[in-house]
Structures are given as structure tokens and as C-alpha cells.
Amino acid sequence: MAEYGFGQKTGQIMQMAYVVEDIRAATNWWIMDAKTGPWFLLDSFTGPDQIYRGQQSQADVAIAISFAGHMNIELVQPKDDHPSVYKEIIDSRGYGFHHMGIAIEDTLAESEAYQARGFSEAFSAEVGSGRVRYMDDGVLNPGFVELIPANNEMDEAFTRMFMAALRWEGEDPIRPF
């Protein structure tokens, strides 16, 4: 297991993610009530080569990321009605918890291992550092499992956000991704 600069090891949960109706209102709640920040906001992400349930997808989402201690928190707001893993959860049970993310060195091999245990790959997309893959156990209890590529680019990005959270004293609560 490799260890990364933000204190996580591959194969361990490093992220909890939530689908939200309004990303600005959600980040404000986390800033004011959970004292978590700063938030790194990406107003639009469509991701190249998105595959949702075996079909090409063009879903657009806004993403905000921060850290609460060593746990990465991700907020996702769907921005259109295109089918997606995010809209699927909202339509089936509403806004709230969506997935846990695990840092994995080989997301394809890990996806195949999950599939051998009865999971299906509900979604995948290129994210610059590799391909994320969302695994579905068929009951989504408690939610999807996201396999996040554990590599140097991921480590650099998450470590930068982690260090900002460690030093954060309330200034610049929303920052560009």
C-alpha cells in the first residue's frame, strides 16, 4: 500500500461524497456549520468519455471539494437532466449521501474484482489522472463505491487541498478548482 501526502493509503476510504441541490448553499452550510474549508469549486465538469450504465453520457455537474481532518468531502450538483449516477440517486431517494471514494492504484483491475463479487460498473470517466469508476452493489447501500486513481497527479491535487484545509482560518472560503 502506498501512502499519500494527505495521510491516506491506497485501498482505504479517503472520500465521502454528497449530491446537493445547490452547491453554493451546500458549501456555505459546511463553512458556517461544520467549520470546513476552504472549498475548491469546479463550476462545470462533463469529463471526457463518460460512460453511464454502458452508454455514453454528457451529464454536467458542479463539484466542490474540501477536507474535514483527513477525510475528503466532495459535493456534487447535477446541472442538467442527462442520465447520471448523481441524478439516479436523487431520483431514487433524494439529495444526500452518494458515494465513498477509495484510492486505488489500478482502477480497472479493482473494478473487475468488484464485478467478480457481484457489483456492476455504473459509471466511469477520465479525470486527468486516470479513470474513476463507480461500483454499484445492486442495492446502493449505503451508496456507490468510487474507485479513484491513486497516482502522483491525484496525490498532488488532494495534498494541496488537504494542506489548505489544515491552514485554513476562514479566509477565501471558496476557491477555484
C-alpha positions in Angstrom: 0.0 0.0 0.0 1.3 3.4 -1.0 0.8 6.3 1.4 0.0 9.8 0.1 0.8 13.3 1.3 -2.6 13.8 2.8 -2.2 10.9 5.1 -4.2 8.2 3.2 -3.1 4.8 2.0 -4.3 3.1 -1.2 -7.2 0.7 -0.6 -8.7 2.8 2.2 -11.7 5.1 2.1 -10.5 8.7 1.5 -13.6 10.5 0.4 -17.3 10.8 1.3 -19.5 12.5 -1.3 -22.9 14.0 -1.3 -25.3 15.1 -4.1 -26.7 18.6 -3.4 -29.4 20.7 -4.9 -27.4 24.0 -4.7 -23.6 23.8 -4.4 -23.3 27.3 -3.1 -25.8 26.8 -0.3 -24.2 23.4 0.5 -20.7 24.8 0.7 -22.0 27.7 2.8 -23.5 25.1 5.3 -20.2 23.2 5.5 -18.3 26.5 6.0 -20.7 28.0 8.6 -22.0 25.0 10.5 -19.3 22.3 10.1 -16.4 24.8 10.1 -14.9 23.1 7.0 -13.0 24.8 4.3 -11.7 26.1 2.1 -13.7 24.7 -0.8 -12.3 24.2 -4.2 -15.1 24.7 -6.7 -15.3 23.5 -10.3 -18.5 25.1 -11.8 -18.8 22.7 -14.7 -17.4 19.2 -15.2 -18.5 17.0 -18.1 -15.5 14.7 -18.1 -14.3 13.2 -21.4 -15.6 9.8 -22.3 -18.2 9.5 -19.6 -19.9 6.0 -19.6 -23.1 5.7 -17.6 -24.7 2.2 -17.4 -22.9 1.2 -20.6 -23.9 4.3 -22.6 -22.0 7.5 -23.5 -23.2 10.3 -21.2 -22.9 14.1 -21.4 -24.0 14.9 -17.8 -22.7 18.2 -16.4 -22.1 18.6 -12.7 -20.6 21.2 -10.4 -18.1 19.8 -7.9 -16.8 21.3 -4.7 -14.0 19.6 -2.6 -12.6 20.2 0.8 -11.2 18.2 3.7 -12.5 17.6 7.2 -9.5 16.3 9.0 -8.0 13.6 6.8 -11.4 12.9 5.1 -12.0 14.4 1.7 -15.5 15.7 1.3 -17.0 16.1 -2.2 -20.2 17.9 -3.0 -21.8 17.3 -6.4 -24.7 19.3 -8.0 -26.1 18.0 -11.3 -26.6 20.9 -13.7 -28.8 19.2 -16.3 -31.3 16.3 -16.7 -28.9 14.0 -18.6 -28.8 10.5 -17.0 -26.1 10.1 -14.5 -25.1 8.3 -11.3 -25.9 11.6 -9.4 -29.4 12.0 -10.9 -30.1 8.3 -10.3 -29.6 8.7 -6.6 -31.6 11.9 -6.4 -34.5 10.3 -8.4 -34.4 7.2 -6.2 -34.0 8.7 -2.7 -33.3 12.4 -2.9 -30.3 14.5 -2.0 -27.7 13.4 0.5 -25.0 10.7 0.7 -23.9 9.5 -2.7 -20.6 7.5 -2.5 -17.5 6.7 -0.7 -14.2 7.0 -2.6 -11.3 4.6 -2.3 -7.8 5.4 -3.6 -6.8 2.5 -5.9 -3.6 2.1 -7.9 -5.3 0.1 -10.7 -9.0 1.1 -11.0 -9.6 -1.3 -13.9 -8.3 -4.3 -12.1 -10.2 -3.3 -8.9 -13.4 -2.8 -10.9 -13.0 -6.3 -12.3 -12.5 -7.6 -8.7 -15.7 -5.8 -7.6 -17.6 -7.2 -10.6 -16.4 -10.7 -9.7 -18.1 -10.1 -6.3 -21.4 -9.1 -8.0 -21.0 -5.4 -8.4 -21.6 -3.6 -11.7 -19.7 -0.6 -13.0 -22.3 2.1 -13.1 -20.2 5.0 -14.3 -16.6 5.8 -15.4 -14.9 8.9 -16.7 -11.4 10.2 -17.4 -10.4 12.8 -14.7 -7.0 13.8 -16.0 -5.1 11.5 -13.6 -6.8 8.3 -14.8 -10.3 6.8 -14.9 -12.7 7.0 -12.0 -15.1 4.1 -11.7 -18.3 3.9 -9.7 -19.3 0.5 -8.4 -22.9 -0.5 -7.7 -23.8 -3.4 -5.4 -27.3 -3.6 -6.7 -28.9 -2.0 -3.6 -26.7 1.1 -3.3 -26.5 0.5 0.4 -25.2 2.9 1.6 -24.2 4.3 -1.9 -21.8 3.8 -4.7 -18.1 3.0 -4.2 -15.9 5.2 -6.3 -12.5 3.9 -7.3 -10.2 6.9 -7.5 -6.9 6.6 -9.4 -4.1 6.7 -6.8 -1.2 8.3 -8.7 1.2 11.2 -8.4 -1.3 13.7 -10.0 -4.1 12.7 -7.6 -1.7 12.9 -4.7 -0.5 16.4 -5.7 -4.1 17.7 -6.1 -5.5 16.2 -2.9 -2.4 17.1 -0.9 -2.7 20.7 -2.0 -6.3 20.8 -0.9 -5.6 19.0 2.4 -2.8 21.4 3.3 -5.0 24.4 2.5 -7.6 22.9 4.9 -5.0 22.4 7.6 -4.0 26.1 7.4 -7.5 27.5 6.8 -8.7 30.2 9.2 -11.8 31.3 7.3 -10.2 33.4 4.5 -11.2 32.8 0.9 -13.7 30.1 1.7 -14.5 29.3 -2.0 -11.5 28.9 -4.4 -11.1 27.8 -8.0 -10.6 24.2 -8.5 
